[in-house]
Amino acid sequence: MEQKSSLGEEQAYLDALYRRLDGMRAEAAARLAEKMRESGGTPQERSQRDSAVTMYTDQVAVLGAVENGLCFGRLDFAGEAERRYIGRIGVFDDRGDYEPLLVDWRAPAARPFYLATAAAPLGVVRRRHIRTAGRTVAALDDEVLDLDDAGAGAHDLTGEATLLAALDARRTGRMRDIVETIQAEQDRIIRADLSGTLVVQGGPGTGKTAVALHRAAYLLYTYRQQLSKQVVLILGPNPTFLGYIGQVLPSLAETGVLLRTLGGMFPGVNARRAEPDEVAEIKGRAVMADVIAAAVADRQRVPDEPIEINIEGETQLLLQPATVRAARDQVRRTGKLHNLARPDFDTEIIHALSLQLAEKIGTDPYANDALGGEDAPGDPIIFDEADLAQIRRELRREPEVLAVLDWLWPVLTPQQIVAGLYASLTRMTAAASGLLTLAEQEALLREPKGGFSPADVPLLDEAAELLGEEENTRRERVAELERLFQLEYAQGAIDIALGSRSVDLEDEDDPELLMGTDLLDASRMAERQQFDAALTAAQRAAADRTWAFGHVIVDEAQELSPMAWRLLMRRCPSRSMTVVGDVAQTGDLGGTSSWDDALAPYLERRYRLTELTVSYRTPGEIMDLAAPVLARVNPALAVPRAVRHTGVRPWRLTGDLSMLVKAVSEWSGDGRLGVIVPAGLLGAATAALPEAASGARADLTSPVVVLTVRQSKGLEFDAVIVYDPDRIVAESPRGDGDLYVALTRATQTLGLVSPGPIASLPD
Ligand SMILES: Nc1ncnc2c1ncn2[C@@H]1O[C@H](COP(=O)(O)OP(=O)(O)OP(=O)(O)O)[C@@H](O)[C@H]1O
């Protein structure tokens, strides 16, 4: 009875909240439409109008994103009968004195919702979880924070019933936000200080990714002024993963974040080339910074023999190796970057050539005499400074001189340095001898066609740092990107006006690929804004290789190579970072098994390490099976405590791929099944299961998905079948870590299919 009246009471409150939300939406949409209709005006007016369009577009997006689960909690405080409703955004009454109707979950006033316990109630007497379906209240879970209950419950879970309902829910192939059930240990990380580097170590399913995303939302809310200008970067391991998490931030009403993989961190390059793990490992080594530096230095040539240069087809000058060496050393001493130093090098060489030319003309007055040889030789000519300047100007126009300068000190792009290295063993050896073995150097050689791999990106970045960009190249690139972004931006504004949402997901494909509305509309609108584009800070950051982010969040951070860390640290000079990962799950050969090893070069030990200890994903029965594998990977790491047991032990079948096919066809679950196979069997397994989605860009919303361990990283499925665990272990030096990852992807059930007895797992 009491429950029923409470439901009615909460429904009435919810109805009022949604009415207010509808009102706010209508208002924002009307303002946006009005601003979009305006045209003309002074440049300043146009720029103000564009800022307003950006602001209202954001507002419409935010208000659209909070439809589901707008309000999910209520706190009742002791004494003064105060109540606070907690939700996705803050909502104020539009009448009277603007009473808060809903407190944003990120506001300090909402914190007791996540932290209050019976032992430390923070003034709260009751915490209510309001579960909704659309705009209807579906259920209420009350916790009375009573000291008599303090210490009860195995895990001190907050809102246990709501949490378990969320954990038991079928997976959709897209990650959901956890804003309704954030646990205390997670809340402390989400709201940790912005400054400094925070490392979050946690076993599989402890909510690291969820925490990282909510932290981004929290930081943007709390430090909006600062971070909306400087942008928060979230770096994830692969495009599938970014697709998986891509909806979380918009559902939390945050769009001002840049999501990227390492392969997308060099503007203008879409690094998707596949390569063997062993090759990626070599490219990730710290010593590659020296190899790239040597490769740049190697392009500053000193010839073995004097170079003959013909001036106007008649006078021959000789450029001596010693002259070139002296010029090169002189220019190197200035410390300027390679491309930016080229004019200095030109000056040195032209100066030397001009003296030579002057001397030639001076001692042979007929040399340049158009009449030639009739007159008697005169006295040597003395050149003054103006004559010499004239000679230098002429030399700078001589095609042969220019060609020689280009050969001795070419202006280069980072792509030319890196691809040039891979294209020639001579170049490779010149740069890498003493740093890499000959076999390693040879392993890096490759066909020039086919683009770059993700492991090349830190090398391109390193080269860019050493080359320096010529201002006009940079300006041209930014202009081109601005043009594309104007188009995207215009499209985004139209999409939002039509009520759909857009995410700033990494665009792996054609950046001009527009969806939804008519391209013409978008380009017309882009034209209108040609001169005063309202690029968002995130868009600017995406286009600018040297952008310094306000905060960087790295997920699956254990996979980053030393070279990748180097790139990332350059993008985050403030070292305000959240580094999230599990050193037991490292799969990449260039990744780390120790946070100290990875971070010491930049931070020494000045980082805060915190741990997540409870696994929300993986049931106890599966965690028990995985525990001995973890002990082999790193006995010092604790097995996360599973938050729930399902009563279903992992099952096993013996047989080959046909047995796997049978097991998949007999799977009767109505959620999603992940089939994890050794990398060497992906092709065969995909062929055997033609209905399943598969591979690097698998559609995770399909009922059955076939993946390698690497591809399954960070993902989860209702049920998982792992095929041939021993082969997974045997395939890589990090095989035990891989098996640990594979075993811990299921939220409900795990099955093992193997051609024989499984040596890598206990019976
Ligand atoms: N407080 C919570 N409330 C509800 N669900 C949660 C909570 N914390 C974590 N989860 C859920 O547990 C699952 C695992 O979370 P997540 O993927 O963030 O873990 P992870 O530590 O990143 O795992 P992995 O190391 O395997 O990548 C997700 O479905 C997530 O939504």
The ligand as an SDF file (V2000), in Angstrom:
LIG
                    3D

 31 33  0  0  0  0  0  0  0  0999 V2000
   28.4480    0.7780  -10.4750 N   0  0  0  0  0  0  0  0  0  0  0  0
   28.0160    0.0580  -11.4910 C   0  0  0  0  0  0  0  0  0  0  0  0
   26.7010   -0.0560  -11.7360 N   0  0  0  0  0  0  0  0  0  0  0  0
   26.2340   -0.7980  -12.7660 C   0  0  0  0  0  0  0  0  0  0  0  0
   27.0130   -1.4380  -13.6270 N   0  0  0  0  0  0  0  0  0  0  0  0
   28.3490   -1.3460  -13.4350 C   0  0  0  0  0  0  0  0  0  0  0  0
   28.9130   -0.6080  -12.3700 C   0  0  0  0  0  0  0  0  0  0  0  0
   30.2380   -0.6930  -12.4580 N   0  0  0  0  0  0  0  0  0  0  0  0
   30.5050   -1.4510  -13.5250 C   0  0  0  0  0  0  0  0  0  0  0  0
   29.3600   -1.8470  -14.1100 N   0  0  0  0  0  0  0  0  0  0  0  0
   29.2170   -2.6740  -15.3010 C   0  0  0  0  0  0  0  0  0  0  0  0
   30.1660   -3.6960  -15.2620 O   0  0  0  0  0  0  0  0  0  0  0  0
   30.6140   -3.9800  -16.5750 C   0  0  0  0  0  0  0  0  0  0  0  0
   32.1010   -3.8830  -16.6280 C   0  0  0  0  0  0  0  0  0  0  0  0
   32.4870   -2.5410  -16.5870 O   0  0  0  0  0  0  0  0  0  0  0  0
   33.7250   -1.9980  -17.4200 P   0  0  0  0  0  0  0  0  0  0  0  0
   33.6610   -2.4810  -18.8030 O   0  0  0  0  0  0  0  0  0  0  0  0
   33.8220   -0.5550  -17.1460 O   0  0  0  0  0  0  0  0  0  0  0  0
   34.8860   -2.7930  -16.6690 O   0  0  0  0  0  0  0  0  0  0  0  0
   36.4390   -2.7380  -16.9510 P   0  0  0  0  0  0  0  0  0  0  0  0
   37.1010   -2.6940  -15.6200 O   0  0  0  0  0  0  0  0  0  0  0  0
   36.7680   -1.6660  -17.9020 O   0  0  0  0  0  0  0  0  0  0  0  0
   36.6580   -4.1660  -17.5990 O   0  0  0  0  0  0  0  0  0  0  0  0
   37.8520   -4.6950  -18.5270 P   0  0  0  0  0  0  0  0  0  0  0  0
   39.1100   -4.6600  -17.7170 O   0  0  0  0  0  0  0  0  0  0  0  0
   37.4480   -6.0760  -18.8310 O   0  0  0  0  0  0  0  0  0  0  0  0
   37.9070   -3.8210  -19.7220 O   0  0  0  0  0  0  0  0  0  0  0  0
   29.9010   -3.0080  -17.4950 C   0  0  0  0  0  0  0  0  0  0  0  0
   28.7500   -3.6040  -18.0040 O   0  0  0  0  0  0  0  0  0  0  0  0
   29.5230   -1.8930  -16.5680 C   0  0  0  0  0  0  0  0  0  0  0  0
   28.3920   -1.2120  -17.0360 O   0  0  0  0  0  0  0  0  0  0  0  0
  1  2  1  0
  2  3  1  0
  2  7  2  0
  3  4  2  0
  4  5  1  0
  5  6  2  0
  6  7  1  0
  6 10  1  0
  7  8  1  0
  8  9  2  0
  9 10  1  0
 10 11  1  0
 11 12  1  0
 11 30  1  0
 12 13  1  0
 13 14  1  0
 13 28  1  0
 14 15  1  0
 15 16  1  0
 16 17  2  0
 16 18  1  0
 16 19  1  0
 19 20  1  0
 20 21  2  0
 20 22  1  0
 20 23  1  0
 23 24  1  0
 24 25  2  0
 24 26  1  0
 24 27  1  0
 28 29  1  0
 28 30  1  0
 30 31  1  0
M  END
$$$$
